[in-house]
Amino acid sequence: MFGLIRQTNFAEAVIIAKAAVEEIKRECFSSKTLKTLMCNQKFKTTKPNSVMAISSVNNEPIELSYNIASSNNGERCINIFSPTNEKLKFGNKTFSIKRTINGWKMKSGSMSSREETCKEQGIKGIGILEDKIQIAEALKMGIKSIPRLSVPDATLFHVRMGFLPKPELRRIRTQEHLQKILNSIKEYSSDLEDKHITPIIVCKRGIFGNKYYIDTNATQCLANIRAIKSRVGSDYSQARHLHMNSDFVDLELSGENLQKWKKLISGEGM
């Protein structure tokens, strides 16, 4: 793709970029585990502070408990644990909620599934359940955008949960300027190959002519996704072990995808 961009003009690159953006969007809600947890009636529970994970032995539901610890500064921490032993924890996720003049806002934190414990106890789907609980909290408070700063290895996971890259536009005026930006992305992401990188070019039309930009965040997002898929193939469970040398991606869940989650949580399905 590096070679292709040298042989086209920016207007043609915009057409290529639209197809590349659709490649990202097609990954949204494509997770089979997500569909199982959110759409299969066997995994529904009406008990308060209870969620259903998946048994890695027979794919049947396993009931777990959770709580949300909070502090005065707005920090929240989701803990998922055994209903019979609160010390047996399977995952935790932090985030914060703060009031602004425009209403409640959520800030991203960190998430962690206790992989060894989950493996020992035969449990799958903890990361998705952490997302479900956090998103439900956001919806209760009328929050319209949930931010997430994704480590490289987790980019595909978060996009499959409906998170999309936030626009990060840099003006480009010449092919040489664009190439310099692409080379910079490659420099800080040494595990990416040229075939992984398609520049996401955006055109803004004005009365004095068109202006072209590269969305560096979306470009990085797609490159990370392609690199992950090329390494793990269909066994996405191995993605967390990649330790991929690439850059972080700034994501958010909002708009149509947040509404899809609202339907999933309410039991309406995909």
C-alpha positions in Angstrom: 0.0 0.0 0.0 3.0 2.3 0.5 3.7 1.8 -3.2 0.1 2.4 -4.2 -0.1 5.8 -2.5 2.9 7.1 -4.4 1.1 6.3 -7.7 -2.2 7.9 -7.0 -3.5 11.4 -6.1 -5.3 12.2 -2.8 -8.7 12.1 -4.3 -8.2 8.4 -5.3 -6.7 7.7 -1.9 -9.9 8.9 -0.3 -11.8 6.2 -2.1 -9.3 3.5 -0.9 -9.6 4.9 2.6 -13.4 4.5 2.6 -13.1 0.8 2.0 -10.4 0.6 4.7 -12.7 2.3 7.2 -15.5 -0.3 6.4 -12.9 -3.0 7.1 -12.7 -1.7 10.6 -16.4 -1.4 11.0 -17.1 -4.9 9.9 -15.2 -6.2 12.9 -17.7 -4.5 15.3 -19.9 -7.0 17.2 -18.4 -9.9 15.2 -17.2 -11.8 18.4 -18.8 -15.2 18.7 -18.2 -15.1 22.5 -20.1 -11.7 22.7 -23.0 -13.2 20.8 -23.1 -16.2 23.1 -23.0 -14.1 26.3 -25.5 -11.4 25.2 -27.9 -13.3 22.9 -28.2 -16.8 24.2 -31.0 -17.1 26.7 -29.1 -19.6 28.8 -26.7 -16.8 29.7 -29.3 -14.4 31.0 -29.7 -13.8 34.7 -32.1 -11.5 36.7 -30.2 -11.9 39.9 -28.7 -8.6 41.1 -24.9 -8.3 40.9 -24.7 -11.5 38.9 -23.4 -12.4 35.5 -23.0 -15.6 33.5 -19.6 -16.6 32.1 -18.8 -19.5 29.8 -17.4 -22.8 30.8 -14.3 -23.6 28.8 -15.1 -27.3 29.5 -18.6 -27.6 28.1 -19.6 -24.1 27.0 -22.4 -24.0 29.6 -23.2 -21.0 31.8 -21.2 -20.4 35.0 -22.7 -17.9 37.4 -20.4 -15.3 38.9 -20.9 -12.3 41.2 -19.6 -8.8 40.8 -19.4 -5.5 42.7 -18.4 -1.9 41.8 -16.2 -0.2 44.3 -16.2 3.5 44.2 -14.3 6.4 45.8 -15.0 10.0 46.4 -12.9 11.2 43.5 -15.1 9.3 41.0 -12.9 6.3 40.5 -14.7 3.0 40.0 -13.5 -0.6 40.1 -15.5 -3.6 38.8 -14.6 -6.9 40.5 -15.9 -10.2 39.2 -15.6 -13.1 41.6 -16.9 -16.5 42.7 -20.4 -16.3 44.3 -19.1 -18.7 47.0 -15.7 -17.2 47.6 -15.2 -13.4 47.1 -11.4 -13.8 47.3 -11.5 -16.0 44.1 -11.4 -13.1 41.6 -11.6 -13.5 37.8 -11.2 -9.9 36.6 -11.2 -6.3 37.5 -11.7 -3.1 35.5 -11.1 0.5 36.5 -12.6 3.7 35.1 -13.9 7.0 36.4 -17.0 9.1 36.2 -17.0 12.8 36.8 -19.6 15.6 36.5 -18.9 18.4 34.0 -20.9 21.4 32.9 -22.1 19.2 30.0 -23.2 16.3 32.2 -21.5 13.1 33.3 -18.3 12.0 31.5 -16.5 8.7 31.7 -12.7 8.3 31.6 -11.0 5.1 30.6 -8.9 3.2 33.1 -7.5 -0.3 32.8 -9.0 -3.8 32.5 -7.6 -7.2 33.6 -8.9 -10.7 33.4 -6.9 -13.0 35.8 -5.9 -15.4 33.1 -4.4 -18.1 35.2 -7.3 -18.2 37.6 -9.8 -18.2 34.7 -7.8 -21.1 33.0 -7.7 -23.1 36.3 -11.4 -22.6 36.9 -12.4 -23.2 33.3 -14.0 -19.8 32.7 -14.2 -17.7 29.5 -15.7 -14.3 28.6 -14.5 -12.1 31.6 -13.4 -9.2 29.4 -16.7 -9.0 27.7 -18.6 -9.1 31.1 -16.4 -6.3 32.4 -17.4 -4.3 29.4 -21.1 -5.1 29.8 -21.1 -3.9 33.5 -19.2 -0.7 32.6 -21.4 0.1 29.7 -24.6 -0.5 31.7 -23.2 2.0 34.3 -22.6 4.6 31.6 -26.1 4.1 30.2 -27.7 4.6 33.6 -26.0 8.0 33.9 -26.8 9.2 30.4 -23.2 9.1 29.3 -23.1 9.2 25.5 -19.4 8.4 24.8 -17.2 5.8 26.5 -13.5 6.4 25.8 -10.9 3.6 25.7 -7.1 3.8 25.2 -6.2 0.4 23.7 -2.9 -1.3 24.0 -1.8 -2.7 20.5 -2.5 -6.3 21.3 -6.1 -5.5 22.4 -7.1 -3.4 19.4 -9.1 -6.1 17.7 -10.9 -7.1 20.9 -12.1 -3.6 21.6 -13.2 -3.0 18.0 -15.1 -6.2 18.1 -16.9 -4.8 21.2 -18.0 -1.8 19.1 -15.3 0.7 20.0 -14.1 2.7 17.0 -11.1 5.0 16.6 -11.6 8.7 17.5 -10.7 11.0 14.6 -7.1 12.4 14.8 -6.6 14.4 11.6 -3.3 15.8 10.3 -3.3 18.1 7.3 -1.3 16.8 4.3 -0.3 18.9 1.3 2.1 16.7 -0.7 2.8 13.0 -1.3 6.2 13.5 0.4 4.5 14.9 3.5 2.1 11.9 3.6 5.0 9.5 3.2 6.9 11.1 6.1 3.9 10.5 8.4 3.5 6.9 7.2 7.2 6.3 7.8 6.8 7.8 11.3 4.0 5.3 12.1 6.2 2.5 10.9 9.1 3.7 13.0 7.1 3.6 16.2 5.4 0.3 15.3 8.2 -2.0 14.2 6.0 -5.1 14.2 3.8 -3.6 11.4 4.5 -4.5 7.8 3.9 -2.3 4.8 0.9 -4.5 3.8 -0.8 -3.7 7.2 -0.8 0.1 6.6 -3.4 1.8 4.5 -3.5 5.6 5.1 -7.0 6.7 6.0 -7.3 9.9 3.9 -10.1 12.4 4.5 -11.2 15.2 2.3 -12.8 18.4 3.6 -14.4 20.5 0.9 -14.4 24.3 1.1 -15.0 27.3 -1.1 -11.3 27.7 -1.7 -10.8 24.1 -2.7 -10.3 20.7 -1.0 -8.1 20.1 2.0 -6.8 16.6 2.7 -6.0 15.0 6.0 -4.7 11.6 7.2 -6.5 10.1 10.2 -3.5 8.8 12.0 -5.6 7.1 14.7 -7.8 5.2 12.3 -4.7 4.3 10.2 -3.0 2.9 13.3 -6.2 1.0 14.4 -6.5 -0.8 11.1 -2.8 -1.6 10.9 -3.0 -3.1 14.4 -6.0 -5.2 13.5 -4.4 -6.5 10.3 -1.2 -7.4 12.2 -3.0 -9.2 14.9 -5.1 -11.2 12.4 -2.1 -12.1 10.3 -0.3 -13.5 13.4 -3.1 -15.4 15.2 -5.3 -16.4 12.3 -8.7 -17.7 13.5 -7.4 -18.4 17.1 -8.0 -14.9 18.5 -7.5 -16.2 22.0 -3.7 -16.0 21.3 -3.8 -12.2 20.6 -3.2 -11.3 24.3 0.1 -13.1 24.1 1.5 -11.2 21.1 3.2 -8.4 23.0 3.1 -6.5 19.7 5.5 -3.7 19.2 3.1 -1.1 17.9 1.3 2.1 19.0 -1.7 2.6 21.2 -5.1 3.5 19.7 -7.6 6.0 21.1 -11.1 4.5 20.8 -14.6 5.3 21.9 -18.0 3.6 22.1 -20.8 6.1 21.0 -23.7 6.7 18.7 -25.1 3.7 16.9 -22.8 1.2 18.5 -23.6 2.4 22.0 -27.3 2.0 21.1 -26.6 -1.6 20.0 -25.1 -2.3 23.4 -28.2 -0.7 25.0 -30.3 -3.3 23.1 -28.0 -6.1 24.1 -28.1 -5.2 27.8 -31.9 -4.9 27.7 -32.2 -8.3 26.1 -33.3 -7.2 22.6 -30.4 -9.0 20.9 -28.2 -7.9 18.0 
